């Protein structure tokens, strides 16, 4: 199943128009079911002082302009929290016909946007470890990738894969994933997926080389592993089908009445 939240976050990562009516779907972090809209007149954009000073340069170009923005977003459900957004602005020229346009780059959402829509029966500790990447996704994607790598460590803990050897030394994640593959060969495909998350997290630890789309790639990958390991919805649906066949289509309540002995 495709992670629609990741698709939405990819659209946000490409930049937002200065017209909120043109913004992509932004998922509500409270209910995770509805989209957010900008509160009327809350969008404020301000050019940076240094950017203003550059206007006097002979080589000045509109693409030198930069600044910051902020706004408030709300879900249509009144019980959901307001979401505060702030970030930077830039100017770009898509083509000669349309001229220069403002582009908004969010850096912080408070509360942060969700990464995965449903975790099924996934243990909460793993969920928390994955969502810990969301607050820093936009401002520090390398660290966000490393946090998702840390979520793989938590997953290994839950699956009872040792984190220390006989001498008490820490076992590298790479070896833990390989051990998981040996212990549970039926999930060998999951091991391969987790290894990809590990490598991206490692890259994030060695400098500012990871970008938001890279992090979203590993979010999709770890989302898939959660479905493989903890999503029991397919099994529950199959059980319901078996029960319906056993009842020959009769409602369960009617079957119960038929089994009640006469008074």
Protein Blocks (a to p, Z undefined) as FASTA:
>chain_A
ZZfklmmmmmmmnopafblklpccdddfklomaccdddehkaccdddfklmmmmmpmkbc
fklpgcddddddddfblkbccdddddddddddfbfklopadddddfbdcddddfbfbgoj
acfklmmmmmmmmmmmmmmmmlmmmmmmmmmmmmmmmnopafbdfkopacdfklmmmmmm
mmmmmlmmmmmmmmmmmmmmmmmmnocfbcfklmmmmmmmmmmmmmmmmmcklmmmmmmm
mmmmmnnopafklmmmmmpccZZ
